Amino acid sequence: MSLAIETVGLTRRFGEFVAVNNLTLAVPEGAVMGLLGPNGAGKTTFIRMLLGLLAPSSGGGQVLGYDLLKEPEAIRRRAGYMSQRFSLYNDLTVSENLVFYGSVYGLKGYELRQRISELLAWSGLDSMRQELAGQVGGGLRQRLAFACAILHRPALLLLDEPTSGVDPVSRRKFWDLIYGLTDTGTTVLVTTHYMDEAEYCDRLAMILKGQLVAYGTPAELRSKYAGGDSLEQVFIKLAAGAKLSAS
């Protein structure tokens, strides 16, 4: 099995605070990996280390075959990233935002125009191309941010709570877009607070206080920790155990 991400003992400290604690994780190529955990669990810090935006305090690993300590630029060229606060330009149109981000990735001319047309149709934004980004609704803004992140056809897409604050219909559409992307072989690592979304993932990694506390398919985790019950019950049980072990 080929791996898109493999970390060993990845750790990040901020003074006395340990944001990510000895995290060892493997993500197969072409999988949708869900990263679950409450606010402050270390999910965003972990993603930023994978992209080379934040140096680990210790540990290491590989992303898309590149050393995350030594080759961060190579990783960023082949990865797409959509943060919780993706920086769309409100005073630019939908098309102009795509042109801007395409140029950042080095796309130009016919290749860029063709890719933008392709993504506008694929994401259902074609009729909105001349609308200002600041005037489109939340769900449509998320689709636009997603399209900007995949303009350069990344082998790996990192999504940090991409559906936060959007309605259920828009969330479902967003996951349809994710599945469409993985059909082409792209690996997706996505953080989420929504347990129903976690069910869409091929594998899940649950993180509490910077530590990996569970890993497996949704069915495996339900069976092991909740007697086949919901993922919400799995999370509640693991969170309670973490509190007891810390007391």
For each residue, the residues with C-beta under 8 A, 3 or more apart:
1: 28 29
2: 28 29
3: 6 26 27 28 29 62
4: 27 28 29 30 31 63 64 155 156 187
5: 25 26 27 33 50 61 62 63 64 156 187 189
6: 3 25 26 27 61 62
7: 10 23 24 25 26 50 59 60 61 68
8: 24 59 60 61
9: 22 23 24 58 59 60
10: 7 20 22 23 24 25 46 49 56 58 59 60 61
11: 18 20 21 22 23 56 57 58 59
12: 18 19 20 42 45 46 49 54 56 57 210
13: 16 17 18 19 57
14: 17 19
15:
16: 13
17: 13 14
18: 11 12 13 21 210
19: 12 13 14 42 45 210
20: 10 11 12 23 42 45 46 49 56 210
21: 11 18 42 209 210 211
22: 9 10 11 59 211
23: 7 9 10 11 20 42 46 59 207 210 211 212
24: 7 8 9 10 212
25: 5 6 7 10 205 212 215
26: 3 5 6 7
27: 3 4 5 6 31 33 187 189 203
28: 1 2 3 4 31 187 202 203
29: 1 2 3 4 185 187
30: 4 182 185 186 187
31: 4 27 28 182 187 188 202 203
32: 178 179 182 188 190 200 201 202 203
33: 5 27 187 188 189 190 201 202 203 204 205
34: 190 191 192 197 198 200 201 203 204 205
35: 43 46 47 189 190 191 192 204 205 207
36: 191 192 193 198 204 205 206 207 235
37: 41 42 43 191 206 207 208
38: 41 193 208 239
39:
40:
41: 37 38 207 208 209 210
42: 12 19 20 21 23 37 45 46 207 209 210
43: 35 37 46 47 160 191 207
44: 47 48 83 84 160 191
45: 12 19 20 42 48 49 54 210
46: 10 12 20 23 35 42 43 49 50 207
47: 35 43 44 50 51 81 158 160 189 191
48: 44 45 51 53 54
49: 10 12 20 45 46 52 53 54 55 56 68
50: 5 7 46 47 61 63 68 75 79 158 189
51: 47 48 72 75 76 79 81 158
52: 49 55 68 71 72 73 75 76
53: 48 49 72
54: 12 45 48 49
55: 49 52 69
56: 10 11 12 20 49 59 60 68 69
57: 11 12 13
58: 9 10 11
59: 7 8 9 10 11 22 23 56
60: 7 8 9 10 56 67 68 69
61: 5 6 7 8 10 50 67 68
62: 3 5 6 65 66 67 68
63: 4 5 50 66 68 75 79 156
64: 4 5 74 75 78 79 155 156
65: 62
66: 62 63 70 71 72 74 75 78
67: 60 61 62 70 71
68: 7 49 50 52 56 60 61 62 63 71 72 75
69: 55 56 60 72
70: 66 67
71: 52 66 67 68 74 75
72: 51 52 53 66 68 69 75 76
73: 52 76 77
74: 64 66 71 77 78
75: 50 51 52 63 64 66 68 71 72 78 79
76: 51 52 72 73 79
77: 73 74 152
78: 64 66 74 75 154 155 156
79: 50 51 63 64 75 76 154 155 156 157 158
80: 149 150 152 154 156 157 158
81: 47 51 149 157 158 160
82: 86 145 146 148 149 157 158 159 160 162
83: 44 86 160
84: 44 160 161 164
85:
86: 82 83 145 148 149
87:
88: 92 97 133 134 141 144 145 148
89: 92 96 97 100 133
90: 132 133 134
91: 132 133 134
92: 88 89 96 97 100 132 133
93: 96 97 129 130 131 132 133
94: 97 98 120 125 128 129 130 131 133 136 144
95: 98 99 116 120 129 130
96: 89 92 93 99 100
97: 88 89 92 93 94 100 101 133 144 148
98: 94 95 101 102 116 119 120 144 147 148 151
99: 95 96 102 103 112 116
100: 89 92 96 97 103 104
101: 97 98 104 105 148 149 151
102: 98 99 105 107 108 112 115 116 151 152
103: 99 100 106 107 108 112
104: 100 101
105: 101 102 151 152
106: 103 152
107: 102 103 111 112 115 151 152
108: 102 103 111 112
109: 112 113
110: 113 114
111: 107 108 114 115
112: 99 102 103 107 108 109 115 116
113: 109 110 116 117
114: 110 111 117 118
115: 102 107 111 112 118 119 151
116: 95 98 99 102 112 113 119 120 151
117: 113 114 120 121 126
118: 114 115 121 122
119: 98 115 116 122 123 125 147 150 151
120: 94 95 98 116 117 123 125 126 129 147
121: 117 118 124 126
122: 118 119 147 177 180
123: 119 120 143 144 146 147 177
124: 121 143 173
125: 94 119 120 128 129 140 143 144 147
126: 117 120 121 129
127:
128: 94 125 131 136 140
129: 93 94 95 120 125 126
130: 93 94 95
131: 93 94 128 135 136
132: 90 91 92 93 135 136
133: 88 89 90 91 92 93 94 97 136 141 144
134: 88 90 91
135: 131 132
136: 94 128 131 132 133 140 141 144
137: 140 141
138: 141 142 165 166 167 170
139: 142 143 166 167 169 170 171 173 174
140: 125 128 136 137 143 144 170
141: 88 133 136 137 138 144 145
142: 138 139 145 146 162 163 166 170 174
143: 123 124 125 139 140 146 147 170 173 174 177
144: 88 94 97 98 123 125 133 136 140 141 147 148
145: 82 86 88 141 142 148 149 162
146: 82 123 142 143 149 150 159 162 174 177
147: 98 119 120 122 123 125 143 144 150 151
148: 82 86 88 97 98 101 144 145 151
149: 80 81 82 86 101 145 146 154 157 159
150: 80 119 146 147 153 154 157 181 186
151: 98 101 102 105 107 115 116 119 147 148
152: 77 80 102 105 106 107
153: 150 186
154: 78 79 80 149 150 157 186
155: 4 64 78 79 185 186 187
156: 4 5 63 64 78 79 80 186 187 188 189
157: 79 80 81 82 149 150 154 181 186 187 188 189
158: 47 50 51 79 80 81 82 188 189 190
159: 82 146 149 162 178 188 189 190 191
160: 43 44 47 81 82 83 84 191
161: 84 164 191 192 193
162: 82 142 145 146 159 174 190 192
163: 142 166 170 171 174 175 192 194 197
164: 84 161 193
165: 138
166: 138 139 142 163 170 171 174
167: 138 139 170 171
168: 171 172
169: 139 172 173
170: 138 139 140 142 143 163 166 167 173 174
171: 139 163 166 167 168 174 175 194 197
172: 168 169 175 176
173: 124 139 143 169 170 176 177
174: 139 142 143 146 162 163 166 170 171 177 178
175: 163 171 172 178 179 197 200
176: 172 173 179 180
177: 122 123 143 146 173 174 180 181
178: 32 159 174 175 181 182 188 190 200
179: 32 175 176 182 183 200
180: 122 176 177 183 184
181: 150 157 177 178 184 186 188
182: 30 31 32 178 179 185 186 187 188
183: 179 180
184: 180 181
185: 29 30 155 182
186: 30 150 153 154 155 156 157 181 182
187: 4 5 27 28 29 30 31 33 155 156 157 182
188: 31 32 33 156 157 158 159 178 181 182
189: 5 27 33 35 47 50 156 157 158 159
190: 32 33 34 35 158 159 162 178 197 201
191: 34 35 36 37 43 44 47 159 160 161
192: 34 35 36 161 162 163 197 198
193: 36 38 161 164
194: 163 171 197 198
195: 198 199 230 231 232 235
196: 199 200
197: 34 163 171 175 190 192 194 200 201
198: 34 36 192 194 195 201 204 218 231
199: 195 196 218 231
200: 32 34 175 178 179 196 197
201: 32 33 34 190 197 198 204 218
202: 28 31 32 33 217
203: 27 28 31 32 33 34 215 216 217
204: 33 34 35 36 198 201 214 215 216 217 218 221 231
205: 25 33 34 35 36 212 214 215
206: 36 37 212 213 214 215 221 234 235 238
207: 23 35 36 37 41 42 43 46 210 211 212 213
208: 37 38 41 211 213 238 239 242
209: 21 41 42 242 246
210: 12 18 19 20 21 23 41 42 45 207
211: 21 22 23 207 208 242
212: 23 24 25 205 206 207 215
213: 206 207 208 238 241 242
214: 204 205 206 221 224 225 234 238
215: 25 203 204 205 206 212
216: 203 204 220 221 224
217: 202 203 204 220 221
218: 198 199 201 204 221 222 231
219: 222 223
220: 216 217 223 224
221: 204 206 214 216 217 218 224 225 226 231 234
222: 218 219 225 226 227 228 229 230 231 233 234
223: 219 220 226 227 228
224: 214 216 220 221
225: 214 221 222 233 234 237 238
226: 221 222 223 229 230 231 233 234 237
227: 222 223
228: 222 223
229: 222 226 233 234
230: 195 222 226 233 234
231: 195 198 199 204 218 221 222 226 234 235
232: 195 235 236
233: 222 225 226 229 230 236 237
234: 206 214 221 222 225 226 229 230 231 237 238
235: 36 195 206 231 232 238 239
236: 232 233 239 240
237: 225 226 233 234 240 241
238: 206 208 213 214 225 234 235 241 242
239: 38 208 235 236 242 243
240: 236 237 243 244
241: 213 237 238 244 245
242: 208 209 211 213 238 239 245 246
243: 239 240 246 247
244: 240 241 247
245: 241 242
246: 209 242 243
247: 243 244
